Amino acid sequence: MEFGATAAPDISGVVKQVIPAGRYTYLELDRGPAGVQWAAVLAAEVSVGATVTVVKPFEKKDFASPSLKRRFDSIWFGTLGKTDGAVAAPAAAAPAATLVPPPAGGLAITVIRKDREALSGKSVTFSGRVTKFNEAILDRNWLHVVDGSAQDGSDDIAVTTTGTATVGAVVTVTGNVAVNQDFGSGYTYDLLVQDAVIAPMQ
């Protein structure tokens, strides 16, 4: 069974409120007849009154932001796209990546990668977008997941599972951390999450 949902249609609106919060910028958007909607993008200088588009958005319901100490009934995470008004380029200009926040009790992929030695042999949970899926190699399925927590490619993690997933789907992964794995035939990994359970992100 394949899990996860692809991104919803892009969201556009006039910025009513801007809240910077670390690597995220939270935007309250007036979408006209569609009402008011909160969105979050990679850190950017956006002015109130600008018209912006958030591309590849996905919704998180009942989302609690630790940095803002605030809960949103609904918020859409995505990439800052087309703008009309005073908007600066995202911080640390680089190819845009869609942000996928960690699930409750989970970790960002960059944190798992940074602390992989200490986490070796332990179970971790994270969320992200599937960028690659290969089936039935070395008696397991392989996928790569990114969460947008870095812009230098270090937010990518390799996963093995008996489940399946669709490229582009946003999923939550729980599995065991393994480091310095060499399966031969070019399958060498400094970090791998094994025996993972894949579920659609809630």
C-alpha positions as CSV (number, residue, x, y, z in Angstrom):
1,M,0.0,0.0,0.0
2,E,1.3,3.4,-0.9
3,F,1.2,6.2,1.7
4,G,1.2,10.0,1.7
5,A,-0.3,12.8,-0.2
6,T,1.2,15.0,-2.8
7,A,1.3,18.8,-2.3
8,A,-2.0,20.8,-2.6
9,P,-2.4,23.6,-5.2
10,D,-0.3,26.8,-4.6
11,I,-1.7,29.3,-2.1
12,S,-1.7,33.1,-2.8
13,G,-2.8,36.0,-0.7
14,V,-2.0,39.4,0.7
15,V,0.2,39.4,3.7
16,K,-1.6,40.7,6.8
17,Q,1.0,39.7,9.4
18,V,4.6,38.5,9.4
19,I,6.2,36.6,12.3
20,P,9.9,35.7,11.9
21,A,10.9,32.6,13.9
22,G,14.3,31.2,13.4
23,R,14.6,29.4,10.1
24,Y,10.8,29.9,9.4
25,T,8.8,33.0,8.6
26,Y,5.1,32.7,9.5
27,L,2.7,34.6,7.2
28,E,-0.9,35.4,7.8
29,L,-2.5,35.6,4.3
30,D,-5.7,37.3,3.2
31,R,-7.0,35.0,0.4
32,G,-10.1,37.0,-0.4
33,P,-13.2,34.8,-0.7
34,A,-11.1,31.8,0.5
35,G,-10.6,33.6,3.9
36,V,-7.5,34.1,6.0
37,Q,-4.9,31.4,6.2
38,W,-1.5,31.0,8.0
39,A,1.5,29.7,6.0
40,A,5.2,29.1,6.9
41,V,8.2,29.4,4.5
42,L,12.0,29.4,4.9
43,A,13.2,32.6,6.6
44,A,12.6,35.6,4.3
45,E,12.0,39.3,4.8
46,V,8.4,39.8,3.7
47,S,6.5,43.1,4.1
48,V,2.9,43.4,5.2
49,G,0.8,44.3,2.1
50,A,2.8,42.2,-0.3
51,T,1.1,39.6,-2.4
52,V,2.8,36.2,-2.2
53,T,2.4,32.7,-3.4
54,V,3.4,29.6,-1.4
55,V,4.2,26.7,-3.7
56,K,4.0,23.0,-3.0
57,P,2.1,23.6,0.3
58,F,0.9,20.9,2.6
59,E,-1.3,21.3,5.6
60,K,-0.6,20.7,9.3
61,K,-3.6,20.8,11.5
62,D,-3.4,21.6,15.2
63,F,0.2,22.5,14.8
64,A,2.2,23.7,17.9
65,S,5.1,26.0,17.1
66,P,7.8,25.6,19.9
67,S,9.5,28.8,18.9
68,L,6.4,30.9,18.9
69,K,4.7,29.0,21.8
70,R,1.6,29.2,19.8
71,R,-0.8,26.6,18.3
72,F,-2.3,26.9,14.8
73,D,-5.6,25.2,14.0
74,S,-4.3,25.0,10.4
75,I,-1.1,26.1,8.8
76,W,0.4,25.4,5.4
77,F,4.1,24.7,5.0
78,G,5.7,25.4,1.6
79,T,8.2,27.4,-0.5
80,L,8.0,31.1,-1.1
81,G,7.3,31.5,-4.8
82,K,5.9,34.4,-6.8
83,T,5.7,37.7,-5.0
84,D,4.3,41.2,-5.8
85,G,5.6,43.8,-3.3
86,A,8.4,44.3,-0.9
87,V,9.8,40.8,-0.4
88,A,13.4,39.8,0.0
89,A,14.9,36.6,-1.3
90,P,14.9,33.7,1.3
91,A,17.8,33.8,3.7
92,A,21.0,32.0,2.5
93,A,19.9,31.9,-1.2
94,A,19.9,28.4,-2.5
95,P,17.5,26.0,-4.3
96,A,14.2,26.2,-2.5
97,A,13.2,23.2,-0.4
98,T,9.7,22.7,1.0
99,L,9.8,22.7,4.8
100,V,8.4,19.6,6.6
101,P,8.4,20.1,10.4
102,P,9.2,17.2,12.6
103,P,6.3,15.3,14.1
104,A,5.5,15.6,17.8
105,G,8.4,13.9,19.7
106,G,10.3,13.5,16.4
107,L,13.5,15.0,15.1
108,A,14.6,17.1,12.1
109,I,16.8,15.1,9.6
110,T,19.7,17.4,10.1
111,V,19.6,16.7,13.9
112,I,19.6,12.9,13.2
113,R,22.5,13.3,10.8
114,K,24.5,15.5,13.2
115,D,23.9,13.1,16.2
116,R,24.0,9.8,14.3
117,E,26.7,8.3,16.3
118,A,24.9,8.9,19.6
119,L,21.6,7.7,18.0
120,S,23.1,4.5,16.5
121,G,20.9,1.5,17.3
122,K,18.1,3.7,18.6
123,S,14.6,4.3,17.1
124,V,13.9,7.7,15.6
125,T,10.9,9.4,14.0
126,F,10.9,12.1,11.4
127,S,8.8,13.5,8.6
128,G,9.7,14.5,5.1
129,R,9.1,14.3,1.4
130,V,10.0,11.2,-0.6
131,T,12.5,12.0,-3.4
132,K,13.4,8.5,-4.5
133,F,12.0,5.0,-4.2
134,N,13.5,1.7,-5.3
135,E,11.8,-1.5,-4.8
136,A,13.2,-5.0,-3.9
137,I,16.9,-4.3,-3.7
138,L,18.8,-6.6,-1.4
139,D,15.5,-7.9,-0.1
140,R,14.2,-4.6,1.0
141,N,12.7,-1.3,-0.4
142,W,14.9,1.8,-0.4
143,L,13.8,5.4,-0.3
144,H,15.3,8.9,0.3
145,V,13.5,11.5,2.3
146,V,14.2,15.2,2.7
147,D,12.6,17.7,5.2
148,G,13.9,21.1,4.1
149,S,15.8,21.6,7.4
150,A,18.9,22.5,5.5
151,Q,19.7,24.0,2.1
152,D,23.0,22.2,1.5
153,G,21.7,18.7,0.9
154,S,22.3,17.5,4.5
155,D,18.5,17.1,5.1
156,D,18.5,13.9,3.0
157,I,18.3,10.5,4.7
158,A,18.2,7.0,3.3
159,V,15.6,4.6,4.6
160,T,15.0,0.8,4.2
161,T,11.5,-0.7,4.6
162,T,9.2,-3.4,3.6
163,G,6.5,-0.8,2.9
164,T,6.1,1.4,-0.1
165,A,5.8,5.1,-0.8
166,T,5.2,7.4,-3.7
167,V,7.8,9.9,-4.8
168,G,6.6,13.4,-3.8
169,A,4.5,12.1,-0.9
170,V,4.9,13.6,2.5
171,V,5.4,10.8,5.1
172,T,6.4,10.1,8.7
173,V,9.1,7.5,9.2
174,T,10.0,5.5,12.3
175,G,13.0,3.2,12.2
176,N,16.3,2.3,13.7
177,V,19.5,4.3,13.1
178,A,22.5,2.5,11.7
179,V,25.8,4.1,10.8
180,N,28.7,3.2,8.4
181,Q,26.7,0.5,6.6
182,D,28.4,-1.3,3.6
183,F,26.2,-3.7,1.6
184,G,28.6,-4.0,-1.3
185,S,27.8,-3.2,-4.9
186,G,28.2,0.5,-4.1
187,Y,25.6,0.5,-1.4
188,T,27.6,2.3,1.3
189,Y,25.9,4.7,3.8
190,D,27.3,6.8,6.7
191,L,23.7,7.0,8.0
192,L,20.8,4.7,7.3
193,V,17.4,4.3,9.0
194,Q,16.5,0.6,8.8
195,D,13.4,-1.5,9.2
196,A,11.3,1.6,9.0
197,V,7.5,2.0,9.2
198,I,6.2,4.5,6.7
199,A,2.9,6.4,7.3
200,P,1.2,9.4,5.8
201,M,2.1,12.5,7.8
202,Q,-0.8,13.6,10.1
